[in-house]
Amino acid sequence: MKMRESPIDSAAPIISDWRNLDAGARRALLARPAVPENTDLEQQVARILAQVGSGGDRALRDLTRQHDGCDLQAFEVEARDLDAADMRLPGELKEAIRASALRIAAFHNAAAGRAVRVETAAGVVCERVARPVRRVGLYVPAGSSPLPSTALMLGIPARLAGCSEVVLCSPPDSSGQIHAAILYAARLCGVRRVFRLGGAQAIAAMATGTESVPACDKIFGPGNAWVTEAKRQVSQRPGGPAIDMPAGPSELLVIADGSANARFVAADLLSQAEHGPDSQVLLISDCPQLLDEVAQQLSARVRALPRHDIASAALAHSRLIRAESIAQAVEISNRYAPEHLILNVSDPRRLLPQVENAGSVFLGPWSPESAGDYASGTNHVLPTGGAARVLGGLSVDSFCKYITVQELSTEGIRGLAGNICALARAEGLEAHAQAVEVRLEALEGGP
């Protein structure tokens, strides 16, 4: 793989020229960070699932004591604690959560799938009707910081879909409490059943049910490797719950031309690099000067971040790529299929029709990815690892299933009879044809 070294130090990725790379080198350049097989993790998660499946609440208490360092007698947050959560939050944070919730609700309500009714032939009416998933489980991580935004991103579509029961699990701190910001966000979304449970044991509880936690039909939400593996395993069980999508490390790809502000681009790349050491960020540009300036900005700015070590680790497998043109940059992006895509170019809307694979797109210099994470109104639960080739982000539709309906009149069955019988007999299914013909006989006054 031929690359030219960036003039700055190793804190920023080197700059690669797409034109100088052969097919294998291009594949390697766009490869995600390798995820080593961890059979030990799989086995440990399987043991946790089995432990909760057989031990119920008792197992949850043991696992919570072991992994979260607290001894809980009751897992469910009481209604009075949910209602009082706002008293423990500063007014500015409450207003930010409320305002974001309104925008998320406005967008998701407008984007929700609608019922369809079409007369496909004379006397033949076909419909599609939405029905909510009855009971859903939401997982809201709480590692080094609380994530009220994730509670909003999961809880609001569930409410708009009309799910009759919503269960939310979030890890407790060492005192056995869930952060007030998560409780406040849950309450805003109408979620009334919140449990102090984290990790694989939370997924196990929502998948199989215990004395305290009801079994859920579908489980949503991001999490660490334990949570992701637990979701994978429970979804593969016969009769197990569905899951929203596989969750992987966060990723951002920026396409920028010579009009872009290098400080903006570097700040956007670092905003995703600080998520985790396995996050990946890419910049593709046709402007060598911008690539050099961004590399310098990354090197300088990363040192000032509180999560400097994490962001630096992510930059080690991130990419700065020189393309021949912005059109080629879009082709490379479609090949990569990023979770987040920023089009920081002079006319971003012109490029949008060319974007085929991306979880969420941000148009222009004033649309940072942070807006989608928190406040613009779209959803930040998005496909990663190239899954944007076939999947979209979380929506109200994710919490629904669609039932098709058909109603035929006597005119309708007469009109379709020939087609149905011809196809049925071509497939060797005589009874299918006869199910139509007995009706034609009845219409003609036969037996």
Residue pairs with C-beta under 8 A, 6 or more apart in sequence:
1 16
1 21
1 25
1 28
1 29
2 17
2 20
2 21
2 25
3 14
3 15
3 16
3 17
3 20
4 14
4 15
4 16
4 17
5 14
5 15
6 12
6 13
6 14
6 15
6 292
6 295
6 320
7 292
7 295
7 296
8 292
8 295
8 296
8 299
9 299
11 298
11 299
11 302
11 303
11 312
11 315
12 294
12 295
12 296
12 298
12 299
12 302
12 315
12 320
13 295
13 298
13 315
13 316
13 318
13 319
13 320
14 320
15 288
15 291
15 292
15 295
15 320
15 321
15 322
16 29
16 319
16 320
16 321
16 322
17 321
17 322
18 26
18 284
18 321
18 322
18 323
18 324
18 328
18 332
19 322
19 324
21 29
29 319
29 321
30 282
30 319
30 332
30 335
30 336
32 248
32 249
32 251
32 280
32 385
32 386
33 249
33 278
33 280
33 317
35 248
35 278
38 225
41 225
41 226
41 229
42 229
42 233
44 200
44 226
45 200
45 226
45 229
45 230
45 233
46 233
48 63
48 199
48 200
48 201
48 204
48 230
49 200
49 203
49 204
49 207
49 208
49 230
49 233
49 234
51 59
51 62
51 63
51 201
51 204
52 59
52 60
52 63
52 201
52 204
52 205
52 208
52 210
53 204
53 208
55 62
56 210
56 211
57 75
57 210
57 211
57 212
59 201
59 210
60 75
60 197
60 201
60 205
60 210
60 212
60 213
61 71
61 72
61 73
63 199
63 201
64 70
64 71
64 72
64 75
64 172
64 196
64 197
64 198
64 201
65 71
67 198
67 199
67 201
68 171
68 172
68 173
68 174
68 198
68 199
69 174
70 172
70 173
70 174
70 175
70 176
71 176
72 172
72 176
72 196
74 212
75 195
75 196
75 197
75 212
75 213
76 193
76 194
76 195
76 196
76 212
77 178
77 183
77 194
77 195
77 196
79 192
81 183
82 183
82 186
82 187
82 192
82 194
83 187
85 180
85 181
85 183
85 184
85 187
86 94
86 180
86 184
86 187
88 180
89 180
89 181
89 184
93 181
94 184
96 374
96 375
97 148
97 152
97 181
97 184
97 185
97 188
98 188
99 375
100 149
100 152
100 374
100 375
101 152
101 156
101 185
101 188
101 189
103 375
103 376
103 377
104 152
104 153
104 156
104 377
104 378
104 379
105 156
105 160
106 377
107 376
107 377
107 378
108 156
108 157
108 160
108 377
108 379
108 395
108 396
109 160
109 396
111 395
111 396
112 160
112 161
112 395
112 396
112 397
113 130
113 396
113 397
113 400
113 402
115 127
115 128
115 129
115 130
116 127
116 128
117 125
117 126
117 127
118 125
118 126
118 127
119 125
119 126
120 126
121 412
121 415
121 416
122 411
122 412
122 415
123 408
123 409
123 410
123 411
123 412
123 413
123 414
123 415
124 406
124 407
124 408
124 409
124 412
124 415
124 416
125 406
125 407
125 408
125 412
126 404
126 405
126 406
127 404
127 405
127 406
127 407
128 402
128 403
128 404
128 405
129 402
129 403
129 405
130 161
130 397
130 400
130 401
130 402
130 403
131 400
131 401
131 402
131 403
132 161
132 162
132 163
132 164
132 399
132 400
133 161
133 163
133 217
133 218
133 242
133 399
133 400
133 401
134 163
134 164
134 165
134 217
135 163
135 164
135 165
135 166
135 167
135 214
135 215
135 216
135 217
136 158
136 163
136 165
136 166
136 167
136 216
136 217
136 218
136 219
136 220
136 399
137 167
137 168
137 169
137 206
137 207
137 216
137 218
137 219
137 220
137 241
138 151
138 154
138 155
138 158
138 166
138 167
138 168
138 169
138 191
138 219
138 220
138 221
139 168
139 169
139 170
139 202
139 203
139 206
139 219
139 220
139 221
139 222
139 223
139 227
140 147
140 150
140 151
140 154
140 168
140 169
140 170
140 182
140 186
140 221
141 147
141 150
141 170
141 171
141 198
141 221
141 222
141 223
141 224
141 227
142 170
142 171
142 173
142 178
142 179
142 182
142 198
143 224
146 179
146 181
146 182
147 182
148 179
148 181
148 182
148 184
148 185
149 185
149 373
149 374
149 380
150 221
150 222
150 380
150 381
151 168
151 170
151 182
151 185
151 186
151 189
151 191
152 185
152 188
152 189
153 379
153 380
153 381
153 394
154 168
154 189
154 220
154 221
154 381
154 394
155 166
155 168
155 185
155 186
155 188
155 189
155 190
155 191
156 189
157 379
157 394
157 395
157 396
157 398
157 399
158 166
158 189
158 191
158 220
158 399
159 166
159 189
159 190
159 191
160 396
160 399
161 396
161 397
161 399
161 400
163 399
165 193
165 214
166 189
166 190
166 191
166 192
166 193
167 193
167 195
167 206
167 213
167 214
167 216
168 186
168 191
168 193
168 194
168 195
169 194
169 195
169 197
169 198
169 202
169 205
169 206
169 213
170 178
170 179
170 182
170 194
170 195
170 196
170 197
170 198
171 178
171 196
171 197
171 198
171 199
171 202
172 178
172 196
172 197
172 198
173 179
176 196
177 196
178 194
178 196
183 194
186 194
193 214
195 202
195 205
195 212
195 213
197 205
197 213
199 223
199 224
199 226
199 227
199 230
200 226
200 227
200 229
200 230
202 227
203 219
203 223
203 227
203 230
203 231
203 234
204 230
204 234
205 212
205 213
206 213
206 215
206 216
206 219
206 241
207 215
207 216
207 219
207 230
207 234
207 237
207 240
207 241
208 215
208 234
209 215
215 241
216 241
217 241
217 242
218 241
218 242
218 243
218 244
218 399
219 231
219 234
219 235
219 241
219 242
219 243
219 244
220 243
220 244
220 381
220 394
220 398
220 399
221 227
221 244
221 381
222 247
222 381
223 231
223 247
227 247
228 246
228 247
228 248
231 243
231 246
231 247
232 243
232 246
234 240
234 241
234 243
235 241
235 242
235 243
244 381
244 394
244 398
245 381
245 383
245 387
245 391
245 394
246 383
246 384
246 385
246 387
247 384
248 384
248 385
249 275
249 276
249 278
249 279
249 280
249 384
249 385
250 272
250 275
250 276
250 279
250 339
250 340
250 384
251 272
251 279
251 280
251 281
251 282
251 338
251 339
251 340
251 384
252 268
252 269
252 271
252 272
252 280
252 281
252 282
252 338
252 339
252 340
252 341
252 342
252 369
253 281
253 282
253 283
253 284
253 333
253 336
253 338
253 340
253 341
253 342
253 358
254 265
254 268
254 269
254 281
254 282
254 283
254 284
254 341
254 342
254 344
255 284
255 285
255 326
255 329
255 330
255 333
255 341
255 342
255 343
255 344
255 345
255 351
256 265
256 283
256 284
256 285
256 287
256 290
256 294
256 342
256 344
256 345
257 285
257 286
257 287
257 290
257 326
257 344
257 345
257 346
258 285
258 286
258 287
258 289
258 290
259 345
259 346
259 365
260 285
260 287
260 290
260 344
260 345
260 365
261 344
261 365
262 290
262 293
262 294
262 296
262 297
263 297
264 344
264 365
264 368
265 283
265 290
265 294
265 297
265 344
266 294
266 297
266 298
266 301
267 297
267 301
267 368
268 342
268 344
268 368
268 369
269 281
269 283
269 294
269 298
269 318
270 281
270 298
270 301
270 302
270 305
270 311
271 368
271 369
271 370
272 279
272 281
272 314
272 340
272 369
273 279
273 281
273 302
273 310
273 311
273 314
273 315
273 318
274 305
274 307
274 310
274 311
274 314
275 310
275 314
276 310
276 314
277 309
277 310
277 313
277 314
278 313
278 314
279 314
280 314
280 317
280 318
280 319
281 314
281 315
281 318
281 319
282 318
282 319
282 320
282 321
282 336
282 338
283 291
283 294
283 319
283 320
283 321
284 321
284 322
284 323
284 329
284 332
284 333
285 291
285 294
285 320
285 321
285 322
285 323
285 329
286 322
286 323
286 324
286 325
286 326
286 328
286 329
288 322
291 320
291 322
294 320
295 320
298 315
302 308
302 311
302 312
302 315
305 311
321 329
321 332
323 329
323 332
326 345
326 351
327 354
330 351
330 354
330 355
333 341
333 355
333 357
333 358
334 354
334 355
334 356
334 357
335 357
336 357
336 386
337 357
337 358
337 383
337 386
337 387
337 388
337 389
338 357
338 358
338 359
338 388
339 358
339 359
339 360
339 382
339 383
339 384
339 388
340 358
340 359
340 360
340 362
340 369
340 372
340 382
341 355
341 358
341 359
341 360
341 361
341 362
342 361
342 362
342 367
342 368
342 369
343 351
343 352
343 355
343 361
343 362
343 363
343 364
344 364
344 365
345 351
345 364
348 363
348 364
349 363
352 361
352 363
355 361
357 388
357 389
358 388
359 382
359 383
359 384
359 388
359 391
359 392
359 393
360 372
360 378
360 379
360 380
360 382
360 393
362 368
362 369
362 371
362 372
372 378
372 380
373 380
374 380
378 393
379 393
379 394
379 395
380 393
381 393
381 394
382 388
382 393
382 394
383 390
383 391
383 392
383 393
408 416
410 443
413 436
413 439
413 440
413 443
414 440
414 443
416 436
417 436
417 437
417 439
417 440
420 432
420 433
420 436
421 433
421 436
421 437
424 430
424 432
424 433
424 436
425 433
441 447
